[in-house]
């Protein structure tokens, strides 16, 4: 599990065995302890897409009343790091 699991899932996304959404669902809900709620999957997708465009310092609005370190719109780079999304970029 952990990093090796994320690398394996990212490889499956690369060879089209698994969708990015499915890989992120597994990664966020099964590869973290405690698990992240599934409503964070769209946030992770947006963070990955912005990171791929080099928009590391853009903010991403979190759903509902969710805050990251007290912030409503954390930076892409902070979300990538906190959710361990590096291997999916």
N, C-alpha and C positions, 0 to 999 in steps of 0.2 A: 504494500500500500504506500501511501505518501507520494513522494516524488517519482518513484519508479512507476507507480500506477498512472500518474498524470502523463508521464512520457509515453507509456503504452497507449493510453487513450488518444493522445495527440497524434501518434503514429497511425492509429486506426482512422482518425479524422482525415489525415493526409492521404491515405489510400482509399478513402470513400467507403470504408467498412461500417462506419458509424457517423451520424450527423454531429455537427458541433454542439447542437442543442442537447442531444442525448449524452454526449461525453461530459458536457458541463453539468447536466443533471446528476450523473454518477459522481463526478468530481466534487461538487458542492455538498451533496447529501450523503455520500458514502465515504469519501476520501478525506473528510475533515472530522475532527472531534473537538467540540460538539459540531454536529452537522449544521450547515447553513440552510435556511428555508428555501424552498424551490422558487419563491418569488424573487430571489436574487439572480436567477438564471438570465433574464433579460438585461439586468445590470451588467453581469459578467460579459454577455455578448456585446453590449455597447462599448464596454471598456476594451475588449479585444479589438473590435473594429477601429476604434479611435487610436489605439496603440499601433495598429498596423499602418495607419496613416501618419504616424509620427506625432499625434496630438496628445502627448503625454501630460501636458499641463492644462488640459481642458477639464471642466467639471462635469460630473454626471449626477443628475438628480436621483436620489434614492426614493423608493416607493413609500407611500403612507407616512408614518411617523418615524421611520428608520433613520438613524443617524450613525455616522462613522466618526468616532472620536469627537462627537458633538456637532459634526458638520453635516448639513443637509445635501451639499453638492461636493463630495470629495473629488480630488484629482484622479485622472485615469491611472497615473503611475502608482498612487497610493492604493487604489483598488486592485490593480494587477498584483502588487506585492502582498496585500492582505489576503486576497482570495487564492493566491498561488497560481496565477494564470499564465505565467511566463511561457510554459511549454505549449500553450495553445496559440501563441502569436505567430 
